[in-house]
């Protein structure tokens, strides 16, 4: 339990010089706030625009997408360096660029505020589902992760999965776990499917199209990747969950109030009323529409926002809220998302700075150069490392494929690495690191919905994601060895 200075004074003793020195040391070692990390990355991007030459590849339309043309790298004559004094201007551009997702986060947060106040979802989770799965907790974690993965490897579910977060966290807390376990089930599980990309049009689909491979060919090896990622991550999350259940003080978020914020006091002997059934139906039907629209109708943030807004309206009508009550609960829900929404603006600013400075192609070119001298099978591993680094500045899978694959494909031909392996290295480098990098806006959205801080997520997830990354790296080397 943390003790403040006022508490110590109140107990009638002052801190010793040794204790004061220890406190100062802890403060110096304190993990920086998410905003400080993002502003630091923005500043680094600005410095790179000053240090690196503005360069680019020519681009062409291919299969309806704008991609770079290999072998056309050249410096541009104009000076595109960005002054440090203009950093706030670039950050403002980042907020404009991220307006779609910021608006979606706020509307979704308002909807969650209405749903949480109504309590229908929590009622069924705690009164029915949690009691039924008690004693089977170790099965429920990998099972739910596998379900989330289906959305990832079919229609490329990313931010859409955030709608599952409150329900899964509520279930996990009812089972004696914490919010980190709930977010990990949804986010890491869904991301495992996205990374494996068996039928994912946004990473594998785009990359294979650029590499001139048959759509979703080589899926047998990606099925193995999916199984490996799910097994590795399930083991890591389950081990942590078991520790927290045995001893809640071992939770990374112990003492922060996060777990307590997800507790709902309910009468476990109460029976569901028609309002609870109708409230649950409104959410399930609404989310069904969202999945349908995302998977087959090309819906994006505008349509997602509309679905959540109407779920909030229908839920409010079911529970008989007055207009002012509804507005109050909606605003309360939006407040929970403001911090994450602001972080999205800063994260978007990083890619805006790199684009305005015309150095994205420069970074890609110089990162790809060392691949030319790597020996044999190590080349494929190098490709994955390079894609991981690039993902920090270009966290969109389809955008990263458009920038890197036209360069990597001819390079892989020259070095004797199959194009299928080059695509595999891309999808692993692009996908797995999404669970850790602060520039990935979907992760920021998940953190906001989970009421978690980035530093706590990083402390919890880095070993699990690191194990996934190493397993994928080994599979990339094996792919090169077997001529995949």
C-alpha positions in Angstrom: 0.0 0.0 0.0 1.4 3.4 -1.0 1.9 6.0 1.8 1.9 9.7 1.1 3.8 12.4 2.9 0.7 13.8 4.5 -0.1 10.3 5.9 3.4 10.1 7.4 3.1 13.5 9.0 -0.4 12.6 10.3 1.1 9.6 12.1 3.5 11.9 13.9 6.8 11.2 12.2 8.8 12.7 9.4 10.5 10.8 6.7 14.1 10.2 7.2 16.7 11.5 4.8 17.2 7.9 3.5 13.4 7.5 2.9 13.3 10.9 1.1 16.2 9.9 -1.1 14.4 6.6 -1.9 11.2 8.5 -2.8 13.1 10.8 -5.1 14.8 7.9 -6.8 11.4 6.2 -7.4 10.0 9.4 -8.9 13.0 9.7 -11.2 12.5 6.1 -12.3 8.7 6.6 -12.8 7.4 5.4 -16.2 6.6 8.3 -18.4 2.9 9.1 -19.2 1.5 8.0 -22.5 1.3 11.6 -23.7 4.9 12.2 -22.9 5.9 9.1 -24.9 3.8 10.2 -27.9 5.0 13.8 -27.8 8.6 12.4 -27.6 8.0 10.3 -30.7 6.5 13.3 -32.4 9.7 15.3 -31.5 11.9 12.4 -32.8 9.9 12.4 -36.1 10.5 16.1 -36.5 14.2 15.7 -35.8 14.3 12.9 -38.4 12.9 15.3 -41.0 15.8 17.6 -40.3 18.5 14.9 -40.3 17.3 12.6 -43.1 17.1 13.7 -46.8 13.6 14.1 -48.2 13.3 11.2 -50.6 10.6 9.1 -52.3 9.8 6.4 -54.8 7.6 7.0 -57.8 4.2 5.5 -57.4 1.7 3.8 -59.7 -1.8 2.5 -59.6 -1.9 -1.3 -59.3 -5.1 -3.3 -58.7 -6.9 -0.2 -57.5 -4.1 0.7 -55.0 -1.3 3.3 -55.2 2.0 1.5 -54.6 5.7 2.4 -54.9 7.7 1.5 -57.9 10.9 -0.4 -57.0 14.1 1.0 -58.3 12.9 4.6 -58.5 14.1 5.9 -55.1 15.4 9.5 -55.4 15.8 12.6 -53.3 13.4 15.5 -53.8 14.7 19.1 -54.5 12.4 21.0 -52.1 13.3 21.3 -48.4 10.6 19.5 -46.5 12.3 19.6 -43.0 9.9 20.6 -40.2 10.9 23.2 -37.6 10.6 22.1 -34.0 8.6 25.3 -33.5 6.0 23.9 -35.8 5.6 20.7 -33.8 2.2 21.9 -32.3 1.0 22.6 -35.9 1.8 19.0 -36.9 0.1 17.7 -33.8 -3.0 19.7 -34.7 -2.9 18.1 -38.1 -2.7 14.7 -36.4 -6.0 15.4 -34.6 -7.6 16.4 -37.9 -6.2 13.2 -39.5 -7.6 11.1 -36.6 -11.0 12.8 -36.5 -12.9 9.7 -37.7 -11.6 7.5 -35.0 -11.7 10.2 -32.3 -15.4 10.8 -33.1 -16.1 7.1 -33.1 -14.4 6.7 -29.7 -16.5 9.4 -28.1 -19.8 8.2 -29.5 -19.0 4.6 -28.6 -18.0 5.8 -25.1 -21.4 7.5 -24.7 -23.1 4.3 -25.8 -21.2 2.3 -23.2 -22.1 4.9 -20.6 -25.8 4.2 -21.3 -25.3 0.4 -21.4 -23.4 0.4 -18.1 -26.0 2.5 -16.3 -28.8 0.3 -17.6 -26.9 -2.8 -16.4 -28.6 -5.4 -18.6 -25.3 -6.8 -19.9 -23.7 -6.9 -16.5 -26.8 -8.6 -15.0 -26.6 -11.5 -17.4 -22.8 -11.8 -17.2 -22.7 -11.9 -13.4 -26.0 -13.7 -12.7 -25.8 -16.3 -15.4 -22.6 -16.6 -17.4 -20.1 -16.2 -14.6 -21.8 -18.8 -12.4 -22.0 -21.3 -15.3 -18.3 -21.1 -16.2 -17.0 -21.1 -12.6 -14.6 -24.0 -12.3 -13.9 -23.9 -16.0 -12.0 -20.6 -16.0 -8.8 -22.1 -17.6 -10.9 -23.2 -20.6 -12.8 -19.9 -21.0 -9.7 -17.8 -21.7 -8.4 -19.8 -24.8 -12.0 -20.4 -25.9 -12.9 -16.7 -26.0 -9.5 -15.8 -27.6 -10.2 -18.3 -30.4 -13.6 -16.7 -30.9 -12.0 -13.2 -31.2 -9.4 -14.6 -33.6 -12.1 -15.6 -36.0 -13.0 -12.0 -36.6 -9.3 -11.1 -37.0 -8.5 -13.7 -39.7 -11.7 -13.4 -41.7 -12.7 -9.7 -42.1 -9.6 -8.2 -40.4 -11.4 -7.2 -37.1 -9.4 -4.6 -35.2 -11.1 -1.6 -33.6 -14.5 -3.3 -34.0 -13.7 -5.8 -31.3 -13.6 -3.0 -28.7 -17.4 -3.5 -28.3 -16.6 -6.8 -26.6 -14.3 -5.3 -24.0 -16.8 -4.2 -21.3 -18.6 -7.5 -21.3 -15.5 -9.7 -21.3 -13.8 -7.5 -18.5 -17.0 -7.7 -16.4 -16.9 -11.5 -16.8 -13.2 -11.7 -15.9 -13.6 -9.5 -12.8 -16.6 -11.6 -11.7 -14.3 -14.7 -12.0 -11.7 -13.1 -9.8 -9.3 -11.8 -12.5 -8.6 -8.2 -13.5 -9.3 -5.8 -16.5 -5.9 -6.7 -18.1 -7.1 -10.3 -18.6 -10.3 -9.1 -20.1 -8.6 -6.7 -22.5 -6.0 -9.2 -23.4 -8.6 -11.9 -24.3 -10.3 -9.5 -26.8 -7.3 -7.6 -28.1 -4.5 -10.1 -28.2 -6.9 -12.9 -29.3 -8.3 -10.7 -32.1 -4.8 -9.6 -33.1 -3.6 -13.2 -33.3 -6.3 -13.8 -35.9 -5.5 -10.5 -37.7 -1.8 -11.3 -37.8 -2.3 -14.9 -39.1 -4.5 -13.2 -41.7 -5.7 -16.5 -43.3 -8.5 -14.7 -45.1 -7.7 -11.1 -44.0 -8.1 -8.7 -47.0 -6.2 -5.9 -45.2 -2.8 -7.4 -44.6 -2.3 -10.7 -46.4 -4.8 -9.9 -49.2 -3.1 -6.6 -50.1 0.4 -8.0 -49.7 -0.2 -11.1 -51.9 -1.9 -8.9 -54.5 1.2 -6.7 -54.7 3.5 -9.8 -54.7 1.4 -11.2 -57.6 0.4 -14.4 -55.6 -3.0 -16.1 -55.7 -5.3 -14.6 -53.1 -4.9 -16.3 -49.7 -2.6 -19.0 -51.1 -0.3 -20.7 -48.6 -3.0 -20.7 -46.0 -1.9 -24.0 -44.5 1.2 -22.4 -42.9 -0.9 -19.5 -41.7 -3.2 -21.9 -39.9 -0.2 -23.2 -38.0 0.9 -19.6 -37.2 -2.6 -18.9 -35.8 -2.4 -22.0 -33.6 1.1 -21.0 -32.3 0.1 -17.5 -31.5 -3.1 -18.6 -29.7 -1.3 -21.2 -27.7 1.6 -19.0 -26.7 -0.6 -16.0 -25.7 -3.3 -18.2 -24.0 -0.6 -19.8 -21.8 0.8 -16.4 -20.8 -2.6 -14.8 -20.1 -3.9 -17.9 -18.2 -0.8 -18.0 -16.0 -1.2 -14.4 -15.0 -4.9 -14.8 -14.4 -4.3 -17.8 -12.1 -1.8 -15.7 -10.1 -4.2 -12.8 -9.7 -7.0 -15.1 -8.7 -4.9 -16.6 -6.0 -3.4 -13.3 -4.8 -5.1 -10.1 -6.1 -2.1 -8.0 -4.9 -0.1 -9.5 -7.7 -2.3 -7.8 -10.3 -0.4 -5.1 -12.2 -3.4 -2.8 -11.6 -3.7 -3.6 -7.9 -4.3 -0.4 -5.9 -5.2 1.7 -8.9 -9.0 1.3 -8.5 -9.3 -0.2 -12.0 -10.6 -3.6 -11.0 -13.0 -2.1 -8.4 -14.4 0.2 -11.1 -15.7 -2.9 -13.0 -17.5 -4.4 -10.0 -21.3 -4.2 -10.1 -23.3 -4.8 -7.0 -26.2 -7.0 -8.1 -28.7 -9.2 -6.3 -27.5 -12.6 -7.5 -30.9 -14.1 -6.5 -32.9 -11.6 -8.6 -34.5 -12.7 -11.8 -34.2 -10.9 -15.1 -37.1 -8.6 -16.0 -38.4 -7.7 -19.5 -36.1 -4.6 -19.4 -33.0 -6.7 -19.0 -34.0 -9.1 -21.8 -34.8 -6.2 -24.1 -31.6 -4.3 -23.2 -29.5 -7.3 -23.9 -31.3 -7.9 -27.2 -30.7 -4.3 -28.3 -27.0 -4.7 -27.8 -26.7 -8.1 -29.4 -28.8 -7.1 -32.5 -26.9 -3.8 -32.8 -23.5 -5.5 -32.6 -24.7 -8.1 -35.1 -25.4 -5.3 -37.5 -22.0 -3.9 -36.9 -20.3 -7.2 -37.7 -22.4 -7.7 -40.8 -21.6 -4.2 -42.0 -17.9 -4.5 -41.3 -17.5 -7.9 -42.9 -19.7 -7.5 -46.0 -20.7 -3.9 -46.6 -17.5 -2.0 -46.2 -18.6 -0.1 -43.1 -16.1 2.1 -41.3 -16.1 4.5 -38.4 -19.0 6.6 -39.5 -21.3 3.6 -39.8 -19.8 2.1 -36.6 -20.7 5.3 -34.7 -24.2 5.3 -36.1 -24.8 1.7 -34.8 -23.5 2.6 -31.3 -25.6 5.8 -31.2 -28.8 3.9 -32.0 -28.0 1.2 -29.5 -27.8 4.0 -26.9 -31.0 5.6 -28.0 -33.0 2.3 -28.0 -31.5 1.3 -24.6 -32.4 4.6 -23.1 -36.0 4.2 -24.4 -36.3 0.7 -23.0 -35.2 1.9 -19.5 -37.4 5.0 -19.7 -34.7 7.6 -19.2 -35.7 11.2 -19.6 -33.9 13.2 -22.3 -31.7 14.9 -19.7 -30.9 11.6 -17.9 -30.0 10.1 -21.2 -27.7 13.0 -22.1 -26.1 12.9 -18.7 -25.3 9.2 -18.9 -24.1 9.6 -22.5 -21.7 12.4 -21.5 -20.4 10.4 -18.5 -19.5 7.6 -20.9 -17.7 10.0 -23.3 -15.6 11.2 -20.4 -14.1 7.8 -20.0 -12.9 7.9 -23.6 -11.5 11.5 -23.7 -8.0 10.6 -22.6 -7.7 7.8 -25.2 -9.2 10.0 -27.9 -6.6 12.7 -27.3 -3.8 10.1 -27.4 -5.1 9.1 -30.8 -4.5 12.6 -32.1 -0.9 12.6 -30.8 -0.3 9.1 -32.3 -1.7 10.2 -35.7 0.6 13.2 -35.7 3.7 10.9 -35.9 2.7 9.6 -39.3 1.6 13.1 -40.4 5.1 14.4 -39.6 6.9 11.6 -41.4 4.6 12.2 -44.5 5.0 16.0 -44.4 8.7 15.6 -44.1 8.8 13.2 -47.1 10.9 10.7 -45.2 8.7 7.6 -45.0 10.3 6.2 -48.2 13.7 7.3 -46.9 13.3 5.2 -43.7 12.0 2.2 -45.7 14.9 2.5 -48.2 17.7 2.6 -45.6 16.0 -0.1 -43.4 15.8 -2.4 -46.4 19.4 -1.9 -47.6 21.0 -4.2 -44.9 18.8 -7.1 -46.1 20.9 -7.3 -49.3 23.9 -8.5 -47.4 22.2 -10.9 -44.9 23.0 -14.6 -45.4 20.5 -17.1 -46.6 17.6 -17.9 -44.2 18.5 -15.0 -42.0 17.2 -12.7 -44.7 13.6 -13.7 -44.0 14.2 -12.9 -40.3 15.7 -9.6 -41.2 12.5 -8.8 -43.3 10.3 -9.4 -40.3 12.6 -7.2 -38.1 12.4 -4.4 -40.7 8.6 -4.7 -41.0 8.3 -4.5 -37.2 10.4 -1.2 -37.1 8.4 0.3 -40.0 5.2 -0.6 -38.2 6.0 2.0 -35.5 5.6 4.8 -38.0 3.2 3.2 -40.4 0.8 1.1 -38.2 -1.8 0.5 -40.9 -1.4 -2.9 -42.4 -2.6 -2.1 -45.9 -0.6 1.2 -46.0 2.6 -0.6 -44.8 2.1 -3.3 -47.5 1.7 -0.6 -50.2 4.9 1.1 -49.1 7.2 -1.9 -48.4 6.1 -4.9 -50.5 7.0 -3.4 -53.9 10.5 -3.0 -52.6 10.7 -6.3 -50.6 9.3 -8.5 -53.4 12.0 -7.9 -56.0 14.6 -8.0 -53.3 13.4 -11.4 -52.1 13.6 -12.6 -55.7 17.2 -11.5 -55.9 18.1 -13.1 -52.6 16.4 -16.4 -53.2 13.6 -16.0 -50.7 10.1 -17.0 -51.9 7.5 -14.2 -52.3 5.2 -16.2 -50.0 7.8 -16.1 -47.3 8.3 -12.3 -47.9 4.5 -11.8 -47.3 4.7 -14.0 -44.2 7.5 -11.9 -42.8 5.5 -8.8 -43.5 2.3 -10.0 -41.8 4.2 -11.1 -38.7 6.2 -7.9 -38.5 3.2 -5.7 -39.1 0.7 -7.6 -36.9 2.3 -8.8 -33.6 3.9 -5.5 -32.6 0.4 -3.8 -32.8 -0.2 -5.1 -29.3 2.6 -2.9 -27.9 3.4 0.1 -30.0 1.8 3.4 -28.7 1.2 4.7 -32.3 -1.4 2.0 -33.0 -4.7 3.8 -32.6 -6.8 0.6 -32.1 -4.7 -0.3 -29.0 -5.3 3.2 -27.6 -9.0 2.7 -28.2 -8.9 -0.6 -26.3 -7.0 0.9 -23.4 -9.5 3.7 -23.2 -12.5 1.3 -23.2 -10.7 -0.8 -20.5 -9.9 2.2 -18.4 -6.2 1.1 -18.4 -3.0 3.1 -18.6 -0.5 2.3 -21.3 2.3 1.7 -18.8 0.3 -1.0 -17.0 -0.6 -2.7 -20.2 3.0 -2.6 -21.3 4.2 -4.1 -18.0 1.6 -6.9 -18.4 1.8 -7.6 -22.1 5.5 -7.3 -23.1 6.5 -10.8 -22.2 3.4 -12.4 -23.8 3.8 -10.4 -27.0 7.6 -10.9 -27.0 7.1 -14.7 -26.9 4.6 -14.4 -29.8 7.1 -12.4 -31.8 10.0 -14.8 -31.2 7.8 -17.8 -32.1 6.8 -16.0 -35.4 10.4 -15.1 -36.1 11.3 -18.8 -35.8 8.5 -19.7 -38.1 9.7 -17.1 -40.6 13.1 -18.7 -40.7 11.6 -22.2 -41.1 9.4 -20.8 -43.9 12.6 -19.8 -45.8 14.3 -23.1 -45.0 11.4 -25.2 -46.4 10.9 -22.9 -49.4 7.4 -21.9 -48.3 
